[in-house]
Amino acid sequence: MAVIDSSQSLRGISRWLQDVPAVLVANPTAHSGKAADSIRVARALLDEAHVPHRFIATEPDGRTVDRVREVINDGARVVIYMGGD
């Protein structure tokens, strides 16, 4: 597991966040649902590093792209995408 110095992480990313939470995008049903565990770990690491974030689950038929565009249009500056299948 990666070791994160939360003070370093926050200083490094805070200039990008500009008081807007990062957006974590992933498919919790990938790998027969096992990806949900990886998402929980990723969110825990972000919490540990004091990186404010929200989660968006992927959607079928290309709607994920539309959702990501929406959050960017709403001001999100950091998008983290976890690959799945």
C-alpha positions as CSV (number, residue, x, y, z in Angstrom):
1,M,0.0,0.0,0.0
2,A,1.3,3.5,-0.8
3,V,2.4,5.7,2.0
4,I,1.2,9.3,1.7
5,D,2.5,12.3,3.6
6,S,-0.8,14.1,3.9
7,S,0.8,17.5,4.5
8,Q,2.7,17.2,1.3
9,S,-0.3,15.9,-0.6
10,L,-2.6,18.7,0.5
11,R,-0.1,21.4,-0.3
12,G,0.6,19.9,-3.7
13,I,-3.0,19.4,-4.7
14,S,-4.7,22.4,-3.0
15,R,-3.6,24.8,-5.7
16,W,-5.4,22.7,-8.2
17,L,-8.5,22.1,-6.1
18,Q,-9.1,25.8,-5.4
19,D,-11.7,24.8,-2.7
20,V,-13.6,22.5,-5.0
21,P,-13.5,18.8,-4.1
22,A,-11.7,16.4,-6.4
23,V,-13.9,13.9,-8.3
24,L,-13.2,10.2,-8.2
25,V,-14.8,8.3,-11.0
26,A,-14.8,4.5,-11.1
27,N,-17.0,1.5,-11.8
28,P,-17.9,-0.3,-8.5
29,T,-19.2,-3.3,-10.4
30,A,-16.0,-3.9,-12.3
31,H,-14.2,-7.2,-11.7
32,S,-17.5,-8.8,-10.6
33,G,-17.9,-6.1,-7.9
34,K,-14.4,-6.5,-6.5
35,A,-13.5,-3.0,-7.7
36,A,-15.7,-1.6,-4.9
37,D,-13.0,-2.6,-2.4
38,S,-10.4,-0.7,-4.4
39,I,-12.7,2.3,-4.5
40,R,-13.0,2.2,-0.7
41,V,-9.2,2.1,-0.4
42,A,-8.8,5.0,-2.8
43,R,-11.3,7.1,-0.9
44,A,-9.7,6.2,2.4
45,L,-6.3,7.3,1.1
46,L,-7.8,10.5,-0.1
47,D,-9.4,11.1,3.3
48,E,-6.1,10.3,5.0
49,A,-4.3,12.8,2.8
50,H,-7.1,15.4,3.6
51,V,-8.1,15.7,0.0
52,P,-11.7,16.6,-0.3
53,H,-13.5,14.5,-2.9
54,R,-16.7,13.1,-4.1
55,F,-17.4,9.9,-5.9
56,I,-19.2,9.3,-9.2
57,A,-19.9,5.8,-10.4
58,T,-19.5,5.1,-14.1
59,E,-22.6,4.8,-16.2
60,P,-23.4,2.8,-19.3
61,D,-23.7,4.0,-22.9
62,G,-21.1,6.8,-22.6
63,R,-23.0,8.7,-20.0
64,T,-20.0,8.8,-17.8
65,V,-18.4,11.3,-20.2
66,D,-21.4,13.5,-19.8
67,R,-21.3,13.3,-16.0
68,V,-17.6,14.3,-16.0
69,R,-18.3,17.2,-18.3
70,E,-21.0,18.3,-15.9
71,V,-18.7,18.3,-12.8
72,I,-16.1,20.1,-14.8
73,N,-18.6,22.7,-15.9
74,D,-19.7,23.0,-12.3
75,G,-16.1,23.9,-11.3
76,A,-14.3,20.6,-10.6
77,R,-10.6,21.0,-11.4
78,V,-9.3,17.6,-10.4
79,V,-10.8,14.4,-11.8
80,I,-9.3,11.0,-10.8
81,Y,-10.4,8.1,-12.9
82,M,-9.9,4.5,-11.8
83,G,-9.8,2.0,-14.7
84,G,-11.8,-1.2,-14.4
85,D,-12.5,-4.0,-16.8
